[in-house]
């Protein structure tokens, strides 16, 4: 399965500001706070976690069209 355009944008944002992409995808859940901690420990763990969250919670429904 591919990624929606929203997920691609979140992957790009996740490279520069990892907690923002996790916040957009999951809100203020534990995933956000875990990502903030990982980003404070180092940029690479935060980026990898943000990409994992975007991949795990992909938007599948936006790629399909309704049948006539």
Buried (B, 14 or more C-beta within 10 A) or exposed (E): EEBBEBBEBBBEBBEEBBBBBBBBBBEEEEBBEBBBEBBEEEEEBBBBBBBBBBEEEBBEEEEEEEEE
